[in-house]
Amino acid sequence: MLAMSFSKKEISISIEIIFSILFIIIFMPYFYENRLNSYDFNFIAIKIIQIVVFSVIYFSLSYSILELTYKKKIIQDERDDLISSKSYKLGYILLDLGIVIVLGHLISDSEFQSNGTIIFLVITLLLAVSLIKSLFQLYLYKTS
Amino acid sequence: MELKNSVKKYRQIKGLTQEELGLKSAVSRQTIISIERYRYKPSLELGLKIALALETDINELFFLDVKKEEKIKSTDIKEIENKPIKFQDFKEKDWKKLWVNLKKK
């Protein structure tokens, strides 16, 4: 059913969207709870390793399943280039705006200047931008 | 003026599927679907590739939909013609027209 309504490209974008959602569910509560604390390097290193291991397992598993289900190769054409340029443009605009907001937020209040807050805000920004970009890309694939 | 095409018509004449036409012109099936539904306007290069794959002239495959614009223009002209002219807007030809009509009566 999914294979009938979604192309291989659309499913690969959906994999990215699901990854962002899973990341929010699994890792974001930890960063949110510790947003006012200062991390020491060993503590954050363990978290980074966990994220890397999770990402590698998730992407290798999902892309292997995708490759097994869809054996045809993805043909990259001018429509794909147009859609990705449109979505990346939106992503860059949002990232620029987000950086300005995050910096303003950090400068305005000295209470938020711990490395926990910086990490939390940067990860939130990157996740939000990535999620919106992927959703917009999927929308463009479905409508254009 | 809108860019329209007869890709679907020529593809069916040639007996090709969207997938086959996509492979022949080095694009995905989704791109062919989008072109056929007028959702995506292909570049000149892709247009030529599709024309080559369908062995037709590009002018027959892709064209500007002038009819729509002509329809709008003709209705505009009709509306203008049917609108009564105000006395202060009367020009020489209108006076002449009025004079001829009065003479007829």
gemmi code that builds the backbone of each chain (N, CA, C; Angstrom):
import gemmi

chains = {
    "A": [
        ("MET", (0.846, -1.212, 0.000), (0.000, 0.000, 0.000), (0.875, 1.255, 0.000)),
        ("LEU", (1.891, 1.232, 0.906), (2.824, 2.360, 1.010), (3.639, 2.494, -0.270)),
        ("ALA", (4.008, 1.315, -0.801), (4.812, 1.299, -2.022), (4.032, 1.851, -3.212)),
        ("MET", (2.706, 1.691, -3.158), (1.889, 2.158, -4.284), (1.755, 3.673, -4.310)),
        ("SER", (1.652, 4.290, -3.125), (1.417, 5.732, -3.106), (2.690, 6.562, -2.945)),
        ("PHE", (3.796, 5.939, -2.553), (5.053, 6.668, -2.372), (6.139, 6.111, -3.278)),
        ("SER", (6.906, 7.020, -3.894), (8.036, 6.565, -4.704), (9.230, 6.327, -3.778)),
        ("LYS", (10.307, 5.794, -4.360), (11.498, 5.492, -3.560), (12.070, 6.763, -2.929)),
        ("LYS", (12.066, 7.845, -3.718), (12.595, 9.122, -3.216), (11.762, 9.629, -2.056)),
        ("GLU", (10.449, 9.524, -2.214), (9.544, 10.015, -1.170), (9.722, 9.207, 0.110)),
        ("ILE", (9.935, 7.899, -0.025), (10.147, 7.068, 1.165), (11.474, 7.434, 1.840)),
        ("SER", (12.504, 7.716, 1.029), (13.795, 8.078, 1.638), (13.690, 9.413, 2.383)),
        ("ILE", (12.842, 10.319, 1.899), (12.607, 11.573, 2.641), (11.828, 11.264, 3.928)),
        ("SER", (10.859, 10.357, 3.813), (10.077, 9.976, 4.998), (10.966, 9.361, 6.073)),
        ("ILE", (11.994, 8.619, 5.647), (12.938, 8.023, 6.608), (13.629, 9.132, 7.412)),
        ("GLU", (13.994, 10.216, 6.717), (14.632, 11.357, 7.401), (13.665, 12.010, 8.393)),
        ("ILE", (12.393, 12.134, 7.970), (11.379, 12.748, 8.846), (11.182, 11.882, 10.100)),
        ("ILE", (11.089, 10.568, 9.885), (10.899, 9.656, 11.031), (12.101, 9.722, 11.970)),
        ("PHE", (13.304, 9.856, 11.381), (14.507, 9.956, 12.220), (14.421, 11.191, 13.123)),
        ("SER", (14.029, 12.314, 12.547), (13.910, 13.547, 13.344), (12.897, 13.368, 14.469)),
        ("ILE", (11.764, 12.730, 14.154), (10.718, 12.518, 15.171), (11.235, 11.596, 16.281)),
        ("LEU", (11.919, 10.500, 15.868), (12.473, 9.567, 16.861), (13.511, 10.252, 17.735)),
        ("PHE", (14.324, 11.099, 17.113), (15.360, 11.826, 17.850), (14.705, 12.708, 18.912)),
        ("ILE", (13.614, 13.382, 18.505), (12.894, 14.263, 19.455), (12.360, 13.428, 20.628)),
        ("ILE", (11.789, 12.262, 20.312), (11.190, 11.422, 21.362), (12.264, 10.819, 22.283)),
        ("ILE", (13.362, 10.319, 21.683), (14.355, 9.584, 22.479), (15.342, 10.518, 23.188)),
        ("PHE", (15.924, 11.453, 22.444), (17.038, 12.223, 23.019), (16.680, 13.603, 23.549)),
        ("MET", (15.654, 14.205, 22.989), (15.366, 15.584, 23.396), (14.957, 15.747, 24.857)),
        ("PRO", (14.191, 14.800, 25.458), (13.864, 14.972, 26.886), (15.100, 15.126, 27.772)),
        ("TYR", (16.177, 14.386, 27.427), (17.423, 14.462, 28.196), (18.037, 15.858, 28.103)),
        ("PHE", (18.112, 16.389, 26.860), (18.702, 17.724, 26.669), (17.821, 18.808, 27.289)),
        ("TYR", (16.501, 18.570, 27.271), (15.578, 19.562, 27.844), (15.728, 19.618, 29.366)),
        ("GLU", (15.806, 18.428, 29.974), (15.933, 18.379, 31.447), (17.226, 19.029, 31.927)),
        ("ASN", (18.294, 18.862, 31.147), (19.603, 19.387, 31.561), (19.964, 20.717, 30.890)),
        ("ARG", (18.932, 21.433, 30.410), (19.228, 22.651, 29.640), (19.859, 23.762, 30.482)),
        ("LEU", (19.639, 23.734, 31.823), (20.212, 24.791, 32.665), (21.510, 24.353, 33.344)),
        ("ASN", (21.907, 23.093, 33.111), (23.135, 22.582, 33.740), (24.346, 22.793, 32.839)),
        ("SER", (25.497, 22.650, 33.451), (26.732, 22.658, 32.662), (27.238, 21.219, 32.562)),
        ("TYR", (27.462, 20.767, 31.311), (27.915, 19.388, 31.118), (29.430, 19.319, 31.250)),
        ("ASP", (29.909, 18.159, 31.727), (31.352, 17.937, 31.585), (31.554, 17.092, 30.332)),
        ("PHE", (32.748, 17.108, 29.788), (33.008, 16.511, 28.478), (32.665, 15.011, 28.444)),
        ("ASN", (33.022, 14.255, 29.505), (32.767, 12.806, 29.518), (31.280, 12.487, 29.402)),
        ("PHE", (30.482, 13.305, 30.071), (29.041, 13.092, 30.089), (28.436, 13.299, 28.698)),
        ("ILE", (28.835, 14.364, 28.063), (28.297, 14.666, 26.737), (28.859, 13.703, 25.680)),
        ("ALA", (30.085, 13.217, 25.897), (30.693, 12.273, 24.954), (29.888, 10.976, 24.900)),
        ("ILE", (29.419, 10.524, 26.048), (28.591, 9.298, 26.083), (27.310, 9.511, 25.274)),
        ("LYS", (26.713, 10.677, 25.451), (25.466, 10.989, 24.729), (25.714, 11.043, 23.222)),
        ("ILE", (26.835, 11.654, 22.843), (27.165, 11.756, 21.412), (27.348, 10.360, 20.815)),
        ("ILE", (28.048, 9.491, 21.553), (28.264, 8.116, 21.077), (26.918, 7.400, 20.907)),
        ("GLN", (26.032, 7.600, 21.892), (24.694, 6.987, 21.807), (23.955, 7.458, 20.548)),
        ("ILE", (24.030, 8.766, 20.293), (23.346, 9.337, 19.115), (23.936, 8.767, 17.825)),
        ("VAL", (25.261, 8.717, 17.760), (25.933, 8.207, 16.551), (25.554, 6.749, 16.310)),
        ("VAL", (25.591, 5.930, 17.376), (25.261, 4.499, 17.239), (23.805, 4.345, 16.790)),
        ("PHE", (22.919, 5.112, 17.416), (21.495, 5.054, 17.054), (21.302, 5.436, 15.583)),
        ("SER", (21.961, 6.531, 15.157), (21.815, 7.005, 13.775), (22.320, 5.964, 12.776)),
        ("VAL", (23.479, 5.397, 13.069), (24.063, 4.409, 12.143), (23.141, 3.198, 12.021)),
        ("ILE", (22.663, 2.687, 13.153), (21.772, 1.507, 13.130), (20.478, 1.849, 12.386)),
        ("TYR", (19.896, 3.003, 12.720), (18.612, 3.394, 12.119), (18.734, 3.535, 10.607)),
        ("PHE", (19.733, 4.309, 10.157), (19.835, 4.563, 8.713), (20.241, 3.311, 7.937)),
        ("SER", (21.170, 2.504, 8.500), (21.582, 1.318, 7.752), (20.417, 0.331, 7.646)),
        ("LEU", (19.652, 0.195, 8.731), (18.507, -0.721, 8.700), (17.433, -0.245, 7.725)),
        ("SER", (17.054, 1.031, 7.861), (15.944, 1.525, 7.035), (16.312, 1.580, 5.553)),
        ("TYR", (17.557, 1.989, 5.255), (17.942, 2.039, 3.834), (18.130, 0.642, 3.234)),
        ("SER", (18.560, -0.328, 4.076), (18.674, -1.696, 3.541), (17.292, -2.239, 3.218)),
        ("ILE", (16.316, -1.971, 4.104), (14.943, -2.428, 3.849), (14.402, -1.763, 2.577)),
        ("LEU", (14.699, -0.474, 2.442), (14.243, 0.275, 1.257), (14.850, -0.304, -0.026)),
        ("GLU", (16.149, -0.593, 0.030), (16.825, -1.144, -1.152), (16.301, -2.537, -1.501)),
        ("LEU", (15.948, -3.302, -0.459), (15.412, -4.641, -0.717), (14.011, -4.570, -1.305)),
        ("THR", (13.232, -3.593, -0.836), (11.857, -3.459, -1.329), (11.821, -2.876, -2.741)),
        ("TYR", (12.607, -1.804, -2.930), (12.655, -1.160, -4.258), (14.015, -1.476, -4.866)),
        ("LYS", (14.023, -2.361, -5.831), (15.319, -2.741, -6.399), (15.787, -1.787, -7.504)),
        ("LYS", (14.831, -0.977, -8.013), (15.211, -0.047, -9.087), (16.053, 1.090, -8.531)),
        ("LYS", (16.988, 1.547, -9.365), (17.848, 2.660, -8.935), (17.085, 3.981, -9.025)),
        ("ILE", (17.426, 4.910, -8.120), (16.793, 6.226, -8.170), (17.415, 7.029, -9.312)),
        ("ILE", (16.561, 7.527, -10.226), (17.069, 8.379, -11.312), (16.981, 9.834, -10.851)),
        ("GLN", (18.123, 10.468, -10.778), (18.166, 11.875, -10.362), (18.000, 12.746, -11.600)),
        ("ASP", (16.921, 13.528, -11.652), (16.719, 14.399, -12.807), (16.554, 15.854, -12.393)),
        ("GLU", (16.224, 16.705, -13.384), (16.148, 18.155, -13.109), (15.036, 18.529, -12.134)),
        ("ARG", (13.956, 17.730, -12.104), (12.865, 18.005, -11.158), (13.352, 17.795, -9.715)),
        ("ASP", (14.151, 16.758, -9.523), (14.714, 16.512, -8.182), (15.622, 17.665, -7.759)),
        ("ASP", (16.435, 18.135, -8.714), (17.346, 19.254, -8.403), (16.560, 20.500, -8.027)),
        ("LEU", (15.473, 20.746, -8.768), (14.638, 21.928, -8.498), (13.989, 21.832, -7.116)),
        ("ILE", (13.442, 20.643, -6.822), (12.779, 20.446, -5.523), (13.778, 20.565, -4.386)),
        ("SER", (14.958, 19.932, -4.548), (15.926, 20.018, -3.444), (16.457, 21.440, -3.290)),
        ("SER", (16.627, 22.175, -4.404), (17.107, 23.559, -4.258), (16.071, 24.428, -3.559)),
        ("LYS", (14.784, 24.192, -3.855), (13.716, 24.958, -3.189), (13.686, 24.652, -1.694)),
        ("SER", (13.773, 23.355, -1.357), (13.674, 22.993, 0.060), (14.916, 23.419, 0.846)),
        ("TYR", (16.109, 23.299, 0.223), (17.330, 23.729, 0.918), (17.350, 25.248, 1.106)),
        ("LYS", (16.762, 25.962, 0.151), (16.677, 27.421, 0.266), (15.852, 27.782, 1.499)),
        ("LEU", (14.711, 27.101, 1.640), (13.859, 27.340, 2.810), (14.621, 26.988, 4.098)),
        ("GLY", (15.344, 25.856, 4.049), (16.128, 25.425, 5.197), (17.159, 26.464, 5.608)),
        ("TYR", (17.878, 27.029, 4.631), (18.915, 28.026, 4.935), (18.305, 29.298, 5.523)),
        ("ILE", (17.156, 29.705, 4.970), (16.485, 30.913, 5.499), (16.100, 30.681, 6.962)),
        ("LEU", (15.508, 29.513, 7.233), (15.090, 29.199, 8.600), (16.286, 29.103, 9.538)),
        ("LEU", (17.380, 28.513, 9.029), (18.588, 28.383, 9.853), (19.164, 29.761, 10.200)),
        ("ASP", (19.191, 30.645, 9.204), (19.681, 32.013, 9.434), (18.849, 32.712, 10.502)),
        ("LEU", (17.528, 32.635, 10.331), (16.621, 33.268, 11.293), (16.803, 32.651, 12.682)),
        ("GLY", (16.880, 31.329, 12.701), (17.033, 30.591, 13.965), (18.298, 30.976, 14.693)),
        ("ILE", (19.420, 31.107, 13.943), (20.702, 31.477, 14.570), (20.586, 32.858, 15.218)),
        ("VAL", (19.950, 33.776, 14.504), (19.776, 35.136, 15.046), (18.943, 35.080, 16.330)),
        ("ILE", (17.860, 34.297, 16.307), (16.986, 34.192, 17.493), (17.736, 33.546, 18.662)),
        ("VAL", (18.461, 32.449, 18.375), (19.207, 31.740, 19.430), (20.271, 32.655, 20.034)),
        ("LEU", (21.002, 33.357, 19.170), (22.048, 34.259, 19.677), (21.430, 35.383, 20.520)),
        ("GLY", (20.321, 35.920, 20.023), (19.628, 36.974, 20.770), (19.172, 36.485, 22.130)),
        ("HIS", (18.656, 35.257, 22.144), (18.174, 34.644, 23.384), (19.327, 34.449, 24.378)),
        ("LEU", (20.466, 34.010, 23.852), (21.631, 33.756, 24.722), (22.225, 35.059, 25.262)),
        ("ILE", (22.274, 36.071, 24.390), (22.875, 37.339, 24.818), (21.964, 38.072, 25.820)),
        ("SER", (20.650, 37.965, 25.580), (19.704, 38.742, 26.405), (19.688, 38.327, 27.868)),
        ("ASP", (19.912, 37.042, 28.140), (19.832, 36.586, 29.531), (21.069, 35.778, 29.919)),
        ("SER", (21.757, 36.242, 30.956), (22.995, 35.555, 31.365), (22.710, 34.192, 31.993)),
        ("GLU", (21.464, 33.990, 32.425), (21.068, 32.712, 33.053), (21.153, 31.557, 32.051)),
        ("PHE", (20.929, 31.898, 30.778), (20.909, 30.867, 29.737), (22.282, 30.603, 29.109)),
        ("GLN", (23.324, 31.189, 29.674), (24.625, 31.062, 29.010), (25.431, 29.822, 29.410)),
        ("SER", (24.778, 28.828, 29.980), (25.485, 27.582, 30.306), (25.588, 26.750, 29.034)),
        ("ASN", (26.573, 25.821, 29.006), (26.714, 25.038, 27.767), (25.521, 24.102, 27.528)),
        ("GLY", (24.787, 23.765, 28.597), (23.574, 22.942, 28.465), (22.526, 23.642, 27.631)),
        ("THR", (22.338, 24.929, 27.860), (21.356, 25.725, 27.103), (21.780, 25.845, 25.646)),
        ("ILE", (23.062, 26.114, 25.467), (23.558, 26.277, 24.082), (23.343, 24.990, 23.293)),
        ("ILE", (23.719, 23.853, 23.894), (23.552, 22.560, 23.211), (22.071, 22.310, 22.912)),
        ("PHE", (21.227, 22.553, 23.903), (19.783, 22.332, 23.731), (19.224, 23.191, 22.591)),
        ("LEU", (19.570, 24.474, 22.598), (19.038, 25.383, 21.572), (19.545, 25.031, 20.174)),
        ("VAL", (20.830, 24.700, 20.082), (21.411, 24.367, 18.765), (20.780, 23.084, 18.215)),
        ("ILE", (20.647, 22.065, 19.069), (20.043, 20.804, 18.607), (18.587, 21.020, 18.207)),
        ("THR", (17.853, 21.792, 19.002), (16.447, 22.083, 18.672), (16.343, 22.784, 17.323)),
        ("LEU", (17.215, 23.770, 17.129), (17.209, 24.521, 15.873), (17.494, 23.604, 14.682)),
        ("LEU", (18.544, 22.790, 14.802), (18.919, 21.899, 13.698), (17.811, 20.898, 13.387)),
        ("LEU", (17.209, 20.360, 14.443), (16.125, 19.386, 14.246), (14.917, 20.032, 13.578)),
        ("ALA", (14.547, 21.228, 14.065), (13.379, 21.927, 13.504), (13.604, 22.238, 12.033)),
        ("VAL", (14.791, 22.749, 11.708), (15.103, 23.100, 10.311), (15.070, 21.851, 9.429)),
        ("SER", (15.688, 20.773, 9.919), (15.742, 19.537, 9.141), (14.338, 18.964, 8.921)),
        ("LEU", (13.520, 19.018, 9.970), (12.158, 18.490, 9.875), (11.310, 19.301, 8.893)),
        ("ILE", (11.386, 20.622, 9.007), (10.587, 21.489, 8.108), (11.055, 21.317, 6.662)),
        ("LYS", (12.374, 21.270, 6.471), (12.934, 21.103, 5.121), (12.451, 19.794, 4.485)),
        ("SER", (12.510, 18.705, 5.264), (12.085, 17.406, 4.727), (10.595, 17.376, 4.442)),
        ("LEU", (9.799, 17.981, 5.336), (8.350, 18.019, 5.116), (8.006, 18.834, 3.870)),
        ("PHE", (8.720, 19.946, 3.684), (8.494, 20.794, 2.510), (8.888, 20.054, 1.227)),
        ("GLN", (9.986, 19.310, 1.322), (10.463, 18.524, 0.174), (9.425, 17.461, -0.213)),
        ("LEU", (8.883, 16.799, 0.798), (7.852, 15.782, 0.558), (6.602, 16.414, -0.049)),
        ("TYR", (6.254, 17.601, 0.453), (5.087, 18.325, -0.062), (5.302, 18.673, -1.541)),
        ("LEU", (6.517, 19.134, -1.872), (6.817, 19.489, -3.264), (6.780, 18.263, -4.177)),
        ("TYR", (7.272, 17.131, -3.669), (7.228, 15.906, -4.476), (5.791, 15.479, -4.756)),
        ("LYS", (4.913, 15.720, -3.787), (3.517, 15.305, -3.941), (2.708, 16.279, -4.800)),
        ("THR", (3.116, 17.551, -4.820), (2.284, 18.537, -5.521), (2.869, 19.073, -6.828)),
        ("SER", (4.191, 18.970, -7.037), (4.742, 19.548, -8.277), (5.237, 18.477, -9.253)),
    ],
    "B": [
        ("MET", (-0.743, 33.044, -20.938), (-0.475, 31.888, -21.788), (0.179, 30.784, -20.963)),
        ("GLU", (-0.391, 29.620, -21.062), (0.120, 28.510, -20.262), (0.821, 27.484, -21.149)),
        ("LEU", (1.883, 26.885, -20.626), (2.585, 25.861, -21.400), (1.857, 24.527, -21.255)),
        ("LYS", (1.394, 24.013, -22.370), (0.699, 22.715, -22.363), (1.503, 21.720, -23.193)),
        ("ASN", (1.121, 20.461, -23.125), (1.842, 19.467, -23.927), (0.940, 18.307, -24.325)),
        ("SER", (1.411, 17.575, -25.314), (0.673, 16.385, -25.762), (1.516, 15.139, -25.522)),
        ("VAL", (2.280, 15.154, -24.454), (3.174, 14.028, -24.167), (2.372, 12.734, -24.009)),
        ("LYS", (1.279, 12.826, -23.252), (0.457, 11.627, -22.995), (-0.066, 11.034, -24.310)),
        ("LYS", (-0.582, 11.949, -25.165), (-1.158, 11.521, -26.451), (-0.105, 10.805, -27.303)),
        ("TYR", (1.067, 11.446, -27.460), (2.126, 10.857, -28.302), (2.718, 9.599, -27.673)),
        ("ARG", (2.759, 9.568, -26.325), (3.280, 8.375, -25.639), (2.351, 7.192, -25.891)),
        ("GLN", (1.038, 7.459, -25.813), (0.071, 6.382, -26.060), (0.097, 5.928, -27.518)),
        ("ILE", (0.310, 6.875, -28.423), (0.419, 6.503, -29.852), (1.611, 5.568, -30.061)),
        ("LYS", (2.704, 5.897, -29.388), (3.927, 5.096, -29.512), (3.848, 3.779, -28.726)),
        ("GLY", (2.826, 3.664, -27.887), (2.646, 2.458, -27.078), (3.667, 2.314, -25.961)),
        ("LEU", (4.103, 3.454, -25.433), (5.097, 3.413, -24.347), (4.426, 3.645, -22.999)),
        ("THR", (4.996, 3.047, -21.967), (4.518, 3.335, -20.608), (5.286, 4.559, -20.094)),
        ("GLN", (4.809, 5.129, -18.992), (5.495, 6.295, -18.410), (6.917, 5.916, -17.989)),
        ("GLU", (7.047, 4.716, -17.470), (8.351, 4.203, -17.029), (9.321, 4.114, -18.217)),
        ("GLU", (8.821, 3.567, -19.325), (9.669, 3.401, -20.520), (10.093, 4.743, -21.099)),
        ("LEU", (9.137, 5.681, -21.144), (9.471, 7.015, -21.649), (10.478, 7.697, -20.726)),
        ("GLY", (10.298, 7.496, -19.432), (11.237, 8.031, -18.448), (12.645, 7.506, -18.669)),
        ("LEU", (12.742, 6.197, -18.896), (14.057, 5.582, -19.141), (14.678, 6.102, -20.436)),
        ("LYS", (13.843, 6.266, -21.464), (14.339, 6.747, -22.760), (14.855, 8.182, -22.682)),
        ("SER", (14.191, 8.991, -21.860), (14.618, 10.397, -21.766), (15.411, 10.695, -20.490)),
        ("ALA", (15.835, 9.645, -19.802), (16.690, 9.730, -18.602), (16.080, 10.553, -17.458)),
        ("VAL", (14.779, 10.359, -17.236), (14.123, 10.976, -16.075), (13.281, 9.910, -15.366)),
        ("SER", (12.821, 10.268, -14.171), (12.022, 9.294, -13.424), (10.575, 9.259, -13.923)),
        ("ARG", (9.864, 8.193, -13.545), (8.451, 8.048, -13.931), (7.619, 9.193, -13.349)),
        ("GLN", (7.992, 9.614, -12.126), (7.256, 10.701, -11.459), (7.356, 12.008, -12.247)),
        ("THR", (8.519, 12.238, -12.853), (8.698, 13.461, -13.644), (7.790, 13.428, -14.874)),
        ("ILE", (7.700, 12.262, -15.509), (6.811, 12.122, -16.679), (5.357, 12.363, -16.255)),
        ("ILE", (4.968, 11.792, -15.105), (3.594, 11.981, -14.599), (3.332, 13.476, -14.388)),
        ("SER", (4.284, 14.155, -13.740), (4.122, 15.596, -13.464), (4.017, 16.411, -14.754)),
        ("ILE", (4.814, 16.042, -15.756), (4.763, 16.772, -17.039), (3.401, 16.553, -17.702)),
        ("GLU", (2.952, 15.299, -17.708), (1.664, 14.989, -18.344), (0.488, 15.680, -17.657)),
        ("ARG", (0.621, 15.896, -16.348), (-0.474, 16.562, -15.606), (-0.295, 18.087, -15.563)),
        ("TYR", (0.655, 18.624, -16.343), (0.994, 20.061, -16.420), (1.417, 20.629, -15.068)),
        ("ARG", (1.924, 19.785, -14.183), (2.346, 20.285, -12.862), (3.802, 20.731, -12.900)),
        ("TYR", (4.555, 20.161, -13.830), (5.970, 20.512, -13.950), (6.283, 20.935, -15.381)),
        ("LYS", (6.929, 22.091, -15.498), (7.308, 22.581, -16.834), (8.761, 22.187, -17.083)),
        ("PRO", (8.999, 21.278, -18.023), (10.372, 20.810, -18.237), (11.258, 21.860, -18.899)),
        ("SER", (12.572, 21.672, -18.753), (13.519, 22.579, -19.409), (13.529, 22.278, -20.907)),
        ("LEU", (14.159, 23.149, -21.665), (14.234, 22.960, -23.118), (14.962, 21.655, -23.438)),
        ("GLU", (16.020, 21.391, -22.656), (16.825, 20.179, -22.876), (15.971, 18.920, -22.679)),
        ("LEU", (15.210, 18.913, -21.577), (14.360, 17.745, -21.313), (13.245, 17.632, -22.350)),
        ("GLY", (12.705, 18.786, -22.753), (11.675, 18.793, -23.787), (12.185, 18.168, -25.076)),
        ("LEU", (13.407, 18.530, -25.441), (14.014, 17.967, -26.659), (14.278, 16.470, -26.516)),
        ("LYS", (14.689, 16.071, -25.308), (14.948, 14.644, -25.060), (13.664, 13.836, -25.202)),
        ("ILE", (12.560, 14.375, -24.633), (11.267, 13.677, -24.719), (10.797, 13.621, -26.179)),
        ("ALA", (10.973, 14.735, -26.887), (10.590, 14.767, -28.311), (11.385, 13.738, -29.107)),
        ("LEU", (12.654, 13.604, -28.781), (13.524, 12.630, -29.441), (13.072, 11.201, -29.121)),
        ("ALA", (12.713, 10.993, -27.847), (12.269, 9.663, -27.428), (10.944, 9.293, -28.088)),
        ("LEU", (10.089, 10.297, -28.308), (8.788, 10.031, -28.920), (8.812, 10.201, -30.450)),
        ("GLU", (10.002, 10.549, -30.967), (10.227, 10.747, -32.408), (9.220, 11.743, -33.003)),
        ("THR", (9.067, 12.848, -32.319), (8.168, 13.909, -32.809), (8.878, 15.256, -32.758)),
        ("ASP", (8.198, 16.240, -33.359), (8.735, 17.585, -33.330), (8.384, 18.224, -31.979)),
        ("ILE", (9.317, 18.955, -31.408), (9.081, 19.576, -30.093), (7.908, 20.562, -30.139)),
        ("ASN", (7.696, 21.221, -31.303), (6.589, 22.175, -31.430), (5.222, 21.499, -31.359)),
        ("GLU", (5.192, 20.232, -31.739), (3.926, 19.494, -31.670), (3.692, 18.979, -30.261)),
        ("LEU", (4.796, 18.755, -29.562), (4.737, 18.174, -28.211), (4.448, 19.230, -27.154)),
        ("PHE", (5.094, 20.363, -27.268), (4.901, 21.451, -26.295), (4.395, 22.708, -27.009)),
        ("PHE", (3.370, 23.327, -26.440), (2.799, 24.521, -27.075), (2.192, 25.424, -26.009)),
        ("LEU", (2.013, 26.670, -26.404), (1.400, 27.630, -25.481), (-0.109, 27.625, -25.665)),
        ("ASP", (-0.822, 27.565, -24.554), (-2.271, 27.548, -24.608), (-2.778, 28.985, -24.783)),
        ("VAL", (-2.970, 29.370, -26.053), (-3.369, 30.749, -26.359), (-4.883, 30.916, -26.244)),
        ("LYS", (-5.612, 29.815, -26.410), (-7.081, 29.867, -26.442), (-7.644, 30.576, -25.210)),
        ("LYS", (-7.109, 30.216, -24.051), (-7.596, 30.769, -22.785), (-7.508, 32.297, -22.796)),
        ("GLU", (-6.341, 32.778, -23.233), (-6.108, 34.223, -23.253), (-7.024, 34.915, -24.272)),
        ("GLU", (-7.175, 34.236, -25.429), (-8.038, 34.798, -26.481), (-9.471, 34.926, -26.003)),
        ("LYS", (-9.930, 33.883, -25.248), (-11.292, 33.882, -24.705), (-11.496, 35.084, -23.795)),
        ("ILE", (-10.537, 35.304, -22.906), (-10.624, 36.432, -21.966), (-10.674, 37.741, -22.737)),
        ("LYS", (-9.801, 37.852, -23.755), (-9.736, 39.085, -24.544), (-11.060, 39.358, -25.250)),
        ("SER", (-11.626, 38.281, -25.883), (-12.874, 38.459, -26.642), (-14.026, 38.849, -25.722)),
        ("THR", (-14.091, 38.266, -24.520), (-15.166, 38.647, -23.590), (-14.994, 40.088, -23.131)),
        ("ASP", (-13.746, 40.503, -22.960), (-13.470, 41.899, -22.573), (-13.971, 42.864, -23.653)),
        ("ILE", (-13.660, 42.511, -24.924), (-14.071, 43.362, -26.047), (-15.600, 43.460, -26.110)),
        ("LYS", (-16.272, 42.280, -25.937), (-17.733, 42.260, -25.976), (-18.313, 43.152, -24.879)),
        ("GLU", (-17.721, 43.040, -23.686), (-18.192, 43.854, -22.555), (-18.063, 45.344, -22.854)),
        ("ILE", (-16.933, 45.711, -23.458), (-16.691, 47.117, -23.807), (-17.706, 47.588, -24.849)),
        ("GLU", (-17.942, 46.698, -25.852), (-18.876, 47.057, -26.927), (-20.299, 47.269, -26.395)),
        ("ASN", (-20.697, 46.438, -25.444), (-22.059, 46.518, -24.910), (-22.251, 47.648, -23.891)),
        ("LYS", (-21.165, 48.163, -23.373), (-21.259, 49.226, -22.378), (-21.787, 50.508, -23.014)),
        ("PRO", (-22.812, 51.168, -22.452), (-23.282, 52.434, -23.036), (-22.244, 53.544, -22.862)),
        ("ILE", (-22.073, 54.362, -23.919), (-21.071, 55.436, -23.851), (-21.703, 56.668, -23.207)),
        ("LYS", (-20.944, 57.280, -22.286), (-21.442, 58.493, -21.641), (-21.352, 59.675, -22.617)),
        ("PHE", (-22.222, 60.679, -22.417), (-22.285, 61.831, -23.304), (-20.935, 62.556, -23.395)),
        ("GLN", (-20.285, 62.730, -22.247), (-19.007, 63.444, -22.235), (-17.865, 62.664, -22.911)),
        ("ASP", (-18.073, 61.327, -23.058), (-17.037, 60.516, -23.716), (-17.263, 60.387, -25.227)),
        ("PHE", (-18.277, 60.998, -25.750), (-18.589, 60.893, -27.176), (-17.450, 61.441, -28.029)),
        ("LYS", (-17.082, 60.649, -29.049), (-16.058, 61.101, -29.985), (-16.722, 61.340, -31.341)),
        ("GLU", (-15.920, 61.802, -32.291), (-16.482, 62.144, -33.601), (-17.205, 60.971, -34.260)),
        ("LYS", (-16.558, 59.784, -34.176), (-17.159, 58.605, -34.817), (-18.477, 58.217, -34.137)),
        ("ASP", (-18.534, 58.447, -32.808), (-19.779, 58.141, -32.101), (-20.914, 59.069, -32.537)),
        ("TRP", (-20.565, 60.350, -32.744), (-21.571, 61.300, -33.227), (-22.078, 60.875, -34.588)),
        ("LYS", (-21.138, 60.428, -35.422), (-21.504, 59.993, -36.783), (-22.437, 58.786, -36.713)),
        ("LYS", (-22.075, 57.847, -35.815), (-22.874, 56.636, -35.632), (-24.303, 57.015, -35.211)),
        ("LEU", (-24.395, 57.922, -34.290), (-25.673, 58.362, -33.758), (-26.518, 59.020, -34.859)),
        ("TRP", (-25.817, 59.829, -35.645), (-26.470, 60.529, -36.754), (-27.040, 59.540, -37.759)),
        ("VAL", (-26.273, 58.518, -38.094), (-26.722, 57.466, -39.047), (-27.924, 56.737, -38.471)),
        ("ASN", (-27.863, 56.382, -37.222), (-28.974, 55.678, -36.579), (-30.243, 56.527, -36.569)),
        ("LEU", (-30.067, 57.801, -36.287), (-31.229, 58.704, -36.258), (-31.858, 58.857, -37.641)),
        ("LYS", (-30.970, 58.906, -38.638), (-31.426, 59.023, -40.018), (-32.249, 57.816, -40.434)),
        ("LYS", (-31.750, 56.651, -40.009), (-32.448, 55.399, -40.340), (-33.860, 55.410, -39.759)),
        ("LYS", (-33.942, 55.870, -38.506), (-35.240, 55.912, -37.826), (-36.172, 56.934, -38.483)),
    ],
}
model = gemmi.Model(1)
for chain_id, residues in chains.items():
    chain = gemmi.Chain(chain_id)
    for i, (resn, *xyz) in enumerate(residues, 1):
        res = gemmi.Residue()
        res.name, res.seqid = resn, gemmi.SeqId(i, " ")
        for name, pos in zip(("N", "CA", "C"), xyz):
            atom = gemmi.Atom()
            atom.name, atom.element = name, gemmi.Element(name[0])
            atom.pos, atom.b_iso = gemmi.Position(*pos), 0.0
            res.add_atom(atom)
        chain.add_residue(res)
    model.add_chain(chain)
structure = gemmi.Structure()
structure.add_model(model)
structure.setup_entities()
